Amino acid sequence: MSHPTKVGMIGVGLMGHGIASSLLRAGHELCFLDHPGNQPVDDLLGVGAVRKQTGREVAEATDVVILCVTGTPQVESVLFEPDGVLEGLLPGTIVVDCSTAIPSSTETIAEKVAAAGGRFMDAAMTRTPKEAAEGRLNLIVGASDELFRDIRPLLESFSEHITHGGPVGSGHKLKLLHNYVSLGFTAVLSEATAAARKAGIADDVFLEVLGSGGGGGVVLERLRPFIVAEDPSGFRFSLANTLKDVGYYNAMARDVGASHRVAESIEALYREINEQGHSERLVPELIKILEHD
């Protein structure tokens, strides 16, 4: 797939829009599902993208369908609902699921896609909308060796680093492990920041001590702009999605019989914050919410 490919996108939100623009820059043909959750798409239409009204129409027009939706219920809906992707799937069409999903469901979905004549892989994303727009996402892929080899050139048009985690489902398993660590540390750091302020510790001193010691790392740097200047743009991820991802991690841990006592406590914190009405706020704002708790 190093040559131009017909690609369909379902989910042109913050991350999906960046993927779509990167695909177009790489010379691929693109159509996308019209949906109220899409980001503004005039720029995509202006350089040749085509709007479709149903998932079936997207599948009928493409060699590869990329799903970039919220989670497992949305993936199942766009694939299996009436006029969904499976109704228009052509033999050999590849379905790439870039969402964050429950791995046990992913494996079932892959079987249904295969039964319909298609090929399925999970390609979970890390990084932010900024890197998506730059074509510099990290992808964690679950697929057969053959499918991974076939589609890697296409994936490289919107990603900087690709890890083949193993067979179908491995990408989503690794993404949940990654997000649990990231969002778990986010919860710890947010609580610590709120506690530091209540204890009279200056923010700059707190950041210096953490940054030069065991608290340093990517999450600290993503939260730093909010701690310094209440700028949440370093971590553009909603608290609703945070709850979803940690909940999915706990579902996976239960499925495989893994210990998840800490994860249950973190999920309980995020659930409480969401139930208080903060679901649409961005992750860094958790610091302020906890500070006034």
C-alpha positions as CSV (number, residue, x, y, z in Angstrom):
1,M,0.0,0.0,0.0
2,S,2.8,2.4,-0.8
3,H,0.8,3.5,-3.8
4,P,-2.3,5.8,-3.5
5,T,-5.1,4.0,-1.7
6,K,-8.8,4.6,-1.4
7,V,-9.4,5.3,2.3
8,G,-12.6,5.9,4.3
9,M,-12.6,7.6,7.6
10,I,-15.3,7.2,10.2
11,G,-14.7,9.7,13.0
12,V,-13.2,13.0,12.0
13,G,-12.9,14.4,15.5
14,L,-9.8,15.9,17.1
15,M,-7.7,12.9,16.3
16,G,-9.4,11.7,13.2
17,H,-9.2,15.1,11.5
18,G,-5.4,15.0,11.8
19,I,-5.3,11.5,10.4
20,A,-7.5,12.5,7.5
21,S,-5.3,15.5,6.6
22,S,-2.2,13.4,6.8
23,L,-3.7,10.8,4.5
24,L,-4.5,13.5,2.0
25,R,-1.0,15.0,2.2
26,A,0.4,11.6,1.4
27,G,-1.7,11.4,-1.8
28,H,-4.3,8.9,-0.8
29,E,-8.0,9.3,-1.9
30,L,-10.3,10.0,1.1
31,C,-13.9,9.9,1.9
32,F,-15.5,10.2,5.3
33,L,-18.7,9.7,7.1
34,D,-20.7,12.9,7.7
35,H,-21.4,13.2,11.4
36,P,-22.2,15.9,13.9
37,G,-19.2,15.0,16.0
38,N,-16.7,15.8,13.2
39,Q,-14.4,18.7,13.4
40,P,-14.9,21.4,10.6
41,V,-14.2,19.6,7.3
42,D,-14.0,22.4,4.7
43,D,-10.2,22.1,4.6
44,L,-10.5,18.4,3.8
45,L,-13.2,18.9,1.2
46,G,-11.1,21.7,-0.4
47,V,-8.3,19.3,-1.1
48,G,-10.4,16.5,-2.5
49,A,-12.1,14.6,0.3
50,V,-15.6,13.3,-0.3
51,R,-18.4,13.3,2.2
52,K,-20.6,10.1,2.6
53,Q,-23.9,9.7,4.4
54,T,-23.6,6.1,5.7
55,G,-21.0,3.7,6.8
56,R,-22.1,1.4,4.0
57,E,-21.3,4.1,1.4
58,V,-17.9,4.6,3.0
59,A,-17.1,0.9,2.8
60,E,-18.3,0.6,-0.8
61,A,-16.0,3.3,-2.0
62,T,-12.7,2.2,-0.2
63,D,-10.0,-0.3,0.1
64,V,-9.3,0.6,3.8
65,V,-11.8,1.8,6.4
66,I,-10.3,3.6,9.4
67,L,-12.4,3.9,12.6
68,C,-11.5,6.7,14.9
69,V,-14.5,6.8,17.3
70,T,-14.8,6.9,21.1
71,G,-14.9,3.3,22.2
72,T,-16.4,-0.2,21.9
73,P,-20.1,0.8,21.6
74,Q,-19.4,3.2,18.9
75,V,-17.2,0.8,16.9
76,E,-19.9,-1.9,17.1
77,S,-22.5,0.6,16.0
78,V,-20.7,1.9,12.9
79,L,-19.9,-1.6,11.8
80,F,-23.1,-3.5,12.5
81,E,-26.0,-1.0,12.5
82,P,-28.3,-0.9,9.4
83,D,-26.4,0.8,6.6
84,G,-23.2,0.2,8.5
85,V,-19.8,-0.6,7.3
86,L,-20.3,-4.4,7.1
87,E,-23.2,-4.0,4.7
88,G,-20.9,-2.3,2.2
89,L,-17.7,-4.2,2.9
90,L,-16.0,-5.5,-0.3
91,P,-13.9,-8.7,-0.3
92,G,-10.4,-8.0,1.1
93,T,-11.3,-4.6,2.5
94,I,-9.2,-3.8,5.6
95,V,-10.9,-2.3,8.7
96,V,-8.5,-0.4,11.0
97,D,-9.8,0.4,14.4
98,C,-7.9,3.3,16.0
99,S,-10.2,3.6,18.9
100,T,-9.6,2.7,22.5
101,A,-11.7,-0.5,23.1
102,I,-12.3,-3.5,25.2
103,P,-10.0,-6.3,23.8
104,S,-12.5,-9.1,24.2
105,S,-15.0,-7.2,22.0
106,T,-12.2,-6.4,19.5
107,E,-11.5,-10.1,19.0
108,T,-15.2,-10.8,18.4
109,I,-15.5,-7.9,16.0
110,A,-12.4,-9.2,14.0
111,E,-14.2,-12.6,13.6
112,K,-17.3,-10.9,12.3
113,V,-15.4,-8.7,9.8
114,A,-13.5,-11.8,8.6
115,A,-16.8,-13.7,8.2
116,A,-18.0,-10.8,6.0
117,G,-14.9,-11.1,3.8
118,G,-12.8,-8.3,5.2
119,R,-9.6,-8.1,7.2
120,F,-9.4,-6.4,10.6
121,M,-6.7,-4.9,12.8
122,D,-6.6,-2.7,15.9
123,A,-4.2,0.2,15.7
124,A,-4.7,2.1,18.9
125,M,-3.2,5.6,19.1
126,T,-1.1,7.5,21.6
127,R,-0.1,11.2,21.5
128,T,-2.3,14.2,21.0
129,P,-4.3,16.0,18.3
130,K,-1.2,18.1,17.6
131,E,0.8,15.1,16.6
132,A,-2.2,13.7,14.6
133,A,-2.3,16.9,12.5
134,E,1.5,16.6,11.9
135,G,1.3,12.9,10.9
136,R,3.3,11.9,14.0
137,L,1.1,9.6,16.0
138,N,2.3,6.5,17.8
139,L,0.3,3.4,16.8
140,I,0.1,0.1,18.7
141,V,-1.1,-2.6,16.3
142,G,-2.8,-5.9,16.8
143,A,-2.8,-7.9,13.5
144,S,-1.4,-10.9,11.7
145,D,2.2,-10.5,10.4
146,E,0.9,-10.6,6.9
147,L,-1.7,-7.9,7.4
148,F,0.7,-5.7,9.3
149,R,3.2,-6.0,6.5
150,D,0.6,-5.1,3.9
151,I,-0.8,-2.0,5.6
152,R,2.3,-0.6,7.3
153,P,3.1,1.8,4.4
154,L,-0.4,3.4,4.8
155,L,0.0,3.6,8.5
156,E,3.3,5.4,8.1
157,S,1.5,8.2,6.3
158,F,0.0,9.4,9.6
159,S,2.3,8.0,12.3
160,E,5.9,8.4,13.5
161,H,6.3,5.2,15.5
162,I,4.5,1.9,15.0
163,T,4.7,-1.0,17.4
164,H,3.3,-4.4,16.3
165,G,2.1,-5.8,19.6
166,G,1.0,-9.2,18.3
167,P,-2.3,-10.7,17.0
168,V,-5.7,-8.9,16.9
169,G,-6.5,-7.4,20.2
170,S,-2.9,-6.8,21.3
171,G,-3.0,-3.2,20.2
172,H,-6.1,-2.4,22.4
173,K,-4.6,-4.4,25.3
174,L,-1.4,-2.4,25.2
175,K,-3.3,0.9,24.8
176,L,-5.2,0.2,27.9
177,L,-2.1,-0.7,29.8
178,H,-0.5,2.6,28.5
179,N,-3.5,4.7,29.4
180,Y,-3.9,3.2,32.8
181,V,-0.3,4.1,33.7
182,S,-0.7,7.6,32.1
183,L,-4.1,8.4,33.6
184,G,-3.2,6.7,36.9
185,F,-0.2,9.0,37.3
186,T,-2.4,11.9,36.2
187,A,-4.7,11.2,39.1
188,V,-1.7,10.9,41.6
189,L,-0.1,14.1,40.3
190,S,-3.3,16.0,40.4
191,E,-4.0,15.0,44.0
192,A,-0.4,15.8,45.0
193,T,-0.6,19.2,43.4
194,A,-3.8,20.0,45.2
195,A,-2.3,18.8,48.4
196,A,0.9,20.8,47.9
197,R,-1.1,24.0,47.4
198,K,-3.1,23.4,50.6
199,A,0.1,22.7,52.4
200,G,1.5,26.0,51.3
201,I,4.1,24.7,48.8
202,A,4.9,27.1,45.9
203,D,4.1,25.6,42.5
204,D,7.5,26.4,41.1
205,V,9.2,24.6,44.0
206,F,6.9,21.6,43.7
207,L,7.6,21.3,40.0
208,E,11.3,21.6,40.5
209,V,11.4,18.8,43.0
210,L,9.2,16.5,41.0
211,G,10.9,17.3,37.7
212,S,14.4,16.6,39.0
213,G,13.3,13.5,40.8
214,G,11.0,10.5,40.5
215,G,8.0,12.6,39.6
216,G,9.5,13.7,36.2
217,G,8.2,12.5,32.9
218,V,5.6,13.0,30.1
219,V,2.6,13.4,32.3
220,L,4.2,16.1,34.5
221,E,5.2,18.0,31.3
222,R,1.6,17.8,30.0
223,L,0.2,19.1,33.3
224,R,2.9,21.7,33.8
225,P,1.2,24.4,31.7
226,F,-1.9,24.1,33.8
227,I,0.0,24.1,37.1
228,V,1.9,27.2,36.0
229,A,-0.7,29.2,34.2
230,E,-4.0,27.2,34.2
231,D,-3.5,26.3,30.5
232,P,-5.2,22.9,29.9
233,S,-4.0,22.6,26.3
234,G,-1.1,20.3,27.1
235,F,-3.5,17.4,27.7
236,R,-6.6,17.8,25.5
237,F,-8.5,14.8,26.8
238,S,-11.8,14.9,28.5
239,L,-12.5,13.6,32.0
240,A,-15.4,11.5,30.4
241,N,-12.9,9.7,28.2
242,T,-10.6,9.3,31.2
243,L,-13.3,7.5,33.1
244,K,-14.0,5.3,30.0
245,D,-10.4,4.3,29.5
246,V,-9.7,3.4,33.1
247,G,-13.0,1.5,33.2
248,Y,-12.0,-0.4,30.1
249,Y,-8.7,-1.3,31.7
250,N,-10.5,-2.7,34.7
251,A,-12.7,-4.7,32.4
252,M,-9.7,-6.2,30.7
253,A,-8.0,-6.9,34.1
254,R,-11.1,-8.8,35.2
255,D,-11.2,-10.7,32.0
256,V,-7.6,-11.9,32.4
257,G,-7.7,-12.3,36.2
258,A,-5.2,-9.6,36.9
259,S,-4.9,-7.6,40.1
260,H,-6.5,-4.2,39.7
261,R,-7.1,-2.8,43.2
262,V,-5.3,0.5,42.6
263,A,-7.0,0.8,39.2
264,E,-10.4,0.4,40.9
265,S,-9.6,3.3,43.3
266,I,-8.5,5.5,40.3
267,E,-11.7,4.6,38.4
268,A,-13.8,5.5,41.5
269,L,-12.1,9.0,41.6
270,Y,-12.8,9.7,38.0
271,R,-16.4,8.4,38.3
272,E,-17.0,10.7,41.2
273,I,-15.6,13.7,39.3
274,N,-17.8,12.9,36.3
275,E,-20.9,12.5,38.4
276,Q,-20.2,15.9,39.8
277,G,-20.8,17.3,36.3
278,H,-17.2,17.7,35.1
279,S,-17.2,15.2,32.3
280,E,-16.5,17.7,29.5
281,R,-13.6,19.4,31.3
282,L,-10.1,18.6,30.2
283,V,-7.8,16.3,32.3
284,P,-5.5,19.1,33.7
285,E,-8.6,20.8,35.2
286,L,-8.8,17.8,37.7
287,I,-6.2,19.7,39.7
288,K,-8.5,22.7,40.3
289,I,-11.5,20.4,41.0
290,L,-9.5,18.5,43.7
291,E,-8.1,21.7,45.1
292,H,-11.6,22.9,45.8
293,D,-12.9,19.5,47.0
